[in-house]
């Protein structure tokens, strides 16, 4: 039975500052969830060594969370509409805190994978409630400001994860190695849970009339069939069974849409109100969010690989190189609400234009500095990119959800979050295919380019010609095998010592020459691959820029204060 509609209690009145306290705890929980999507990346190598995990199991530590998170997002939003957003938020937050503790205490690779799946499911319960609460707690002008703050937290969560992960792992508190990257969520989660229980009002949709269980099953199946092969395809070599899963995901999604239409025709409540897509702001905005999100996480994956695998930087050092991006996001997100009220959709044009300019600056800088890159050279371009990101992420949420009936806020937020999650997974998969396919070709080219110099260096050591020829041929074979395999951490047979004895006085100079050549190949190959893949991000931002023109002219937040108030009950 639906909760009765009542007037807002004093602490939830639109003019009362309690709604900002509620937003603070919502954003704290949001930060914790977003932090967990990126913090793990810096701990994978340490985790693999400590638990004795295989490369495939380490991949599942990441993908298990992503799959669990992606499949339940829309359902999580729908459950909030139906049973109460406060209730679902508290349940998701408690479950996320518990599963974070279990991840930190995991005793084997399989238990960690299982707990990560559960952690993703918990995140999917609480994440959609954040946007839903913003939608019903804040009137139009304030809603833009609230979504701007949400954009700030999204940016901080994306950037702070690798940095915090690197610091915690390097600190090795009490010999705990990788475990603090999960256990850090426990005190934050408990604080947020106690705080949320005090300040969050209950909120639900009075029009919700039951959960569409078949719809949940169909959509979850479609997303699993899509996300799993997208994430695992490159490492598995895209076998037929994964391609079949992708095809089946499209078929299953079609069945889901047909079923939702059938329910609507019969006057029943579907999981997703397909009518939302008839609103141009939501439909075009969701497409922009999909394309935009496909370029965000994949950008950091590519940059992290370049800094760590290519240049040999440590996790903390690599994360610090992007700190200027983080500060720019904070500044832009705080300014975005005020600017979006004046500029309307034009702020999205400004943001995507700055992203393109910043990314072109990164491409030009890396080309100019070539292999003498020190880190500070990218700061101006990163600041421009960060400003662009901040001017997009908050206002875009406002534009997408501005004309959605608050009764459907949970469903709309869940759909939007799912679109973004799928976009991230596809973006990372595309970047993986582009970067690693180009990496092998680049390494072969660089290896061939360095071979004459290596030959000359070896000859200078007075090695016999036959020995020089054998060593250079072995070096070329090692380069090819090393950079054309799925797991770069595996040392191929061609790169292992051959056992051929060298004169004692030549072991060091020969080893030094081979090490220098190997470092040069790695740096040049990763630089070439990065420059190649960053063009994907540039194309994505250009597409977003063009799509903004399809939004309703000068789109701004539409205010529905009375309807929003009726959504809040005690």
Long-range contacts (C-beta under 8 A, 24 or more apart in sequence): 2-204, 2-206, 2-208, 3-84, 3-202, 3-204, 3-206, 3-569, 4-569, 5-206, 5-566, 5-569, 6-569, 6-570, 7-565, 8-201, 8-565, 8-568, 9-201, 9-570, 11-199, 11-201, 12-137, 12-201, 12-568, 14-138, 14-139, 14-142, 14-561, 14-565, 18-199, 19-137, 19-138, 21-199, 22-133, 22-137, 22-199, 22-200, 22-201, 23-133, 23-134, 23-137, 23-138, 23-146, 23-149, 24-195, 25-192, 25-195, 25-196, 25-199, 25-200, 26-89, 26-129, 26-130, 26-133, 26-134, 26-196, 26-200, 27-130, 27-149, 27-150, 27-153, 28-188, 28-191, 28-192, 28-195, 29-89, 29-93, 29-96, 29-126, 29-130, 29-189, 29-192, 29-196, 30-127, 30-130, 30-150, 30-153, 30-154, 30-157, 31-153, 31-156, 31-157, 32-96, 32-185, 32-188, 32-189, 32-192, 33-96, 33-123, 33-126, 33-127, 33-157, 34-153, 34-154, 34-156, 34-157, 34-158, 34-161, 35-157, 35-160, 35-161, 35-164, 35-185, 36-65, 36-100, 36-119, 36-123, 36-161, 36-182, 36-185, 37-65, 37-66, 37-69, 37-157, 37-158, 37-161, 37-297, 38-157, 38-158, 38-161, 38-162, 38-165, 38-297, 38-300, 39-161, 39-162, 39-164, 39-165, 39-181, 40-65, 40-161, 40-165, 40-181, 41-161, 41-162, 41-165, 41-301, 41-304, 42-161, 42-162, 42-165, 42-166, 42-169, 42-181, 42-315, 42-319, 43-165, 43-168, 43-169, 43-178, 43-181, 45-489, 46-169, 46-177, 46-178, 47-112, 47-177, 47-178, 50-177, 50-178, 51-106, 51-108, 51-109, 51-112, 52-109, 53-109, 53-112, 54-109, 55-235, 55-486, 55-487, 55-489, 55-490, 56-235, 57-109, 57-110, 57-113, 58-109, 59-231, 59-232, 59-235, 60-113, 60-116, 61-109, 61-112, 61-113, 61-116, 62-231, 63-227, 63-228, 63-231, 63-232, 64-113, 64-114, 64-116, 64-117, 64-120, 65-116, 65-117, 65-119, 65-120, 65-123, 66-120, 66-227, 66-231, 66-421, 66-425, 67-117, 67-120, 67-223, 67-224, 67-227, 67-228, 67-231, 68-116, 68-117, 68-118, 68-119, 68-120, 68-121, 68-123, 68-124, 69-120, 69-121, 69-123, 69-124, 69-127, 69-421, 70-120, 70-124, 70-223, 70-227, 70-418, 70-421, 70-422, 70-425, 71-121, 71-124, 71-219, 71-220, 71-223, 71-224, 71-227, 72-120, 72-121, 72-124, 72-125, 72-220, 73-124, 73-127, 73-128, 73-414, 73-417, 73-418, 73-421, 74-128, 74-219, 74-271, 74-272, 74-411, 74-414, 74-415, 74-417, 74-418, 75-124, 75-216, 75-219, 75-220, 75-271, 75-414, 76-124, 76-125, 76-126, 76-127, 76-128, 76-129, 76-410, 76-414, 77-128, 77-129, 77-132, 77-409, 77-410, 77-411, 77-412, 77-413, 77-414, 77-415, 77-417, 78-208, 78-211, 78-212, 78-216, 78-271, 78-272, 78-410, 78-411, 78-414, 79-125, 79-211, 79-410, 80-128, 80-129, 80-132, 80-203, 80-204, 80-410, 81-132, 81-204, 81-205, 81-208, 81-407, 81-408, 81-409, 81-410, 81-411, 82-204, 82-205, 82-208, 82-210, 82-211, 82-410, 83-204, 84-202, 84-203, 84-204, 85-129, 85-132, 85-133, 85-136, 85-202, 85-203, 85-204, 85-410, 86-129, 86-196, 86-200, 86-201, 86-202, 86-203, 87-202, 88-125, 88-126, 88-129, 89-125, 89-126, 89-129, 89-130, 89-133, 89-196, 89-200, 90-193, 90-196, 90-197, 90-200, 91-125, 91-126, 92-122, 92-123, 92-124, 92-125, 92-126, 92-127, 92-129, 93-126, 93-189, 93-192, 93-193, 93-196, 94-189, 94-193, 95-121, 95-122, 95-125, 96-122, 96-123, 96-126, 96-185, 96-189, 97-185, 97-186, 97-189, 97-190, 97-193, 98-122, 100-182, 100-183, 100-185, 100-186, 100-189, 101-182, 101-183, 101-185, 101-186, 103-182, 104-179, 104-180, 104-181, 104-182, 104-183, 104-186, 105-179, 127-417, 128-410, 128-413, 128-414, 128-417, 129-410, 129-413, 130-413, 131-397, 131-401, 131-409, 131-412, 131-413, 131-416, 131-417, 132-203, 132-409, 132-410, 132-413, 133-200, 133-203, 135-401, 135-404, 135-406, 135-409, 135-412, 135-413, 135-564, 136-203, 136-406, 136-409, 136-564, 136-567, 136-568, 137-201, 137-203, 137-564, 137-568, 138-564, 139-559, 139-561, 139-564, 140-402, 140-556, 140-557, 140-558, 140-559, 140-560, 140-561, 141-341, 141-557, 141-559, 143-398, 143-402, 143-557, 144-336, 144-337, 144-340, 144-341, 144-394, 144-395, 144-398, 144-557, 145-337, 145-338, 146-337, 147-337, 147-394, 147-395, 147-397, 147-398, 147-401, 148-333, 148-334, 148-335, 148-336, 148-337, 148-340, 148-394, 148-395, 148-398, 149-333, 149-334, 149-337, 149-394, 150-393, 150-394, 150-397, 151-329, 151-333, 151-336, 151-390, 151-392, 151-393, 151-394, 151-395, 151-397, 152-329, 152-330, 152-333, 152-334, 152-390, 152-394, 154-393, 155-326, 155-329, 155-330, 155-333, 155-386, 155-389, 155-390, 155-393, 156-326, 156-329, 156-330, 158-296, 158-297, 158-300, 159-300, 159-319, 159-322, 159-323, 159-325, 159-326, 159-329, 160-326, 162-300, 162-304, 162-315, 162-318, 162-319, 162-322, 163-316, 163-319, 163-320, 163-323, 165-315, 165-319, 166-314, 166-315, 166-316, 166-317, 166-318, 166-319, 167-316, 169-315, 170-314, 170-315, 170-316, 201-568, 201-569, 201-570, 202-568, 202-569, 202-570, 203-567, 203-568, 203-569, 204-567, 204-569, 205-406, 205-407, 205-408, 205-409, 205-410, 205-567, 206-407, 206-566, 206-567, 207-269, 207-407, 207-408, 208-269, 208-407, 209-268, 209-269, 210-268, 210-269, 211-271, 212-260, 212-263, 212-268, 212-269, 212-270, 212-271, 214-259, 215-256, 215-259, 215-260, 215-263, 215-270, 215-271, 215-272, 216-271, 218-252, 218-255, 218-256, 218-259, 219-253, 219-256, 219-271, 219-272, 221-252, 222-249, 222-252, 222-253, 222-256, 223-249, 223-418, 223-422, 225-249, 225-252, 226-253, 226-422, 227-421, 227-422, 227-425, 230-425, 230-426, 230-429, 231-425, 231-428, 231-429, 233-429, 233-433, 234-429, 234-432, 234-433, 234-436, 234-486, 235-486, 235-487, 237-486, 271-411, 272-411, 272-415, 273-408, 273-411, 273-412, 276-404, 276-408, 276-411, 276-412, 276-415, 279-403, 279-404, 280-550, 280-551, 280-552, 281-399, 281-400, 281-402, 281-403, 281-551, 281-552, 281-555, 282-400, 282-401, 282-403, 282-404, 282-412, 284-547, 284-550, 284-551, 285-396, 285-399, 285-400, 285-551, 286-400, 286-415, 286-416, 286-419, 287-547, 288-348, 288-396, 288-544, 288-547, 288-548, 289-396, 289-400, 289-416, 289-419, 289-420, 289-423, 290-419, 290-420, 290-422, 290-423, 291-423, 291-540, 291-543, 291-544, 291-547, 292-352, 292-392, 292-396, 292-423, 292-540, 292-541, 292-544, 293-419, 293-420, 293-421, 293-423, 293-424, 293-427, 294-423, 294-424, 294-426, 294-427, 294-430, 294-540, 295-427, 295-536, 295-537, 295-540, 295-541, 296-389, 296-424, 296-427, 297-424, 297-427, 297-428, 298-424, 298-427, 298-428, 298-430, 298-431, 298-536, 298-537, 299-431, 299-534, 299-537, 301-428, 301-431, 301-432, 302-431, 302-435, 302-530, 302-533, 302-534, 302-537, 303-530, 305-435, 305-526, 305-530, 306-526, 306-527, 306-529, 306-530, 309-488, 309-522, 309-526, 310-522, 310-523, 310-525, 310-526, 310-527, 310-530, 311-373, 311-523, 311-526, 312-519, 312-522, 321-375, 321-378, 322-382, 324-378, 324-379, 324-382, 324-383, 324-386, 325-382, 325-383, 325-385, 325-386, 325-389, 326-386, 327-383, 327-386, 328-382, 328-383, 328-384, 328-385, 328-386, 328-387, 328-389, 328-390, 329-386, 329-387, 329-389, 329-390, 329-393, 330-390, 331-386, 331-387, 331-390, 332-386, 332-387, 332-388, 332-389, 332-390, 332-391, 333-390, 333-393, 333-394, 334-390, 335-390, 335-391, 336-390, 336-391, 336-394, 336-395, 337-394, 337-395, 339-391, 339-395, 340-394, 340-395, 340-398, 340-556, 341-556, 341-557, 344-554, 344-555, 344-556, 345-399, 345-548, 345-551, 345-552, 345-553, 345-554, 345-555, 345-556, 346-554, 347-391, 347-395, 348-391, 348-392, 348-395, 348-396, 348-399, 348-544, 348-548, 348-551, 349-545, 349-548, 350-388, 350-391, 351-387, 351-388, 351-389, 351-390, 351-391, 351-392, 351-395, 352-388, 352-392, 352-541, 352-542, 352-544, 352-545, 352-548, 353-388, 353-545, 354-384, 354-385, 354-387, 354-388, 354-391, 355-385, 355-388, 355-389, 355-392, 355-541, 356-388, 356-538, 356-541, 356-542, 356-545, 357-384, 357-388, 358-382, 358-383, 358-384, 358-385, 358-386, 358-387, 358-388, 359-385, 359-534, 359-537, 359-538, 359-541, 360-538, 361-385, 362-534, 363-531, 363-534, 363-535, 363-538, 366-527, 366-530, 366-531, 367-531, 370-527, 371-520, 371-523, 371-524, 371-527, 388-541, 392-544, 398-557, 399-551, 399-555, 402-555, 402-556, 402-557, 402-558, 403-558, 405-560, 405-563, 406-560, 406-563, 406-564, 406-567, 407-563, 407-567, 409-567, 427-540, 430-536, 431-533, 431-536, 434-529, 434-532, 434-533, 434-536, 435-529, 435-530, 435-532, 435-533, 436-486, 436-529, 438-528, 438-529, 438-532, 438-533, 439-483, 439-525, 439-526, 439-528, 439-529, 440-480, 440-483, 440-484, 442-483, 442-524, 442-525, 442-526, 442-528, 442-529, 443-479, 443-480, 443-482, 443-483, 443-484, 443-521, 443-522, 443-525, 444-479, 444-480, 444-483, 444-484, 445-528, 446-479, 446-520, 446-521, 446-524, 446-525, 446-528, 447-475, 447-476, 447-479, 447-480, 447-521, 448-476, 450-517, 450-520, 450-521, 451-475, 451-476, 453-517, 454-513, 454-514, 454-517, 457-513, 458-510, 458-513, 461-506, 461-509, 461-510, 461-513, 462-506, 463-502, 463-506, 463-510, 467-500, 467-502, 470-500, 471-510, 471-514, 474-498, 475-514, 475-517, 475-518, 479-518, 479-521, 483-521, 483-525
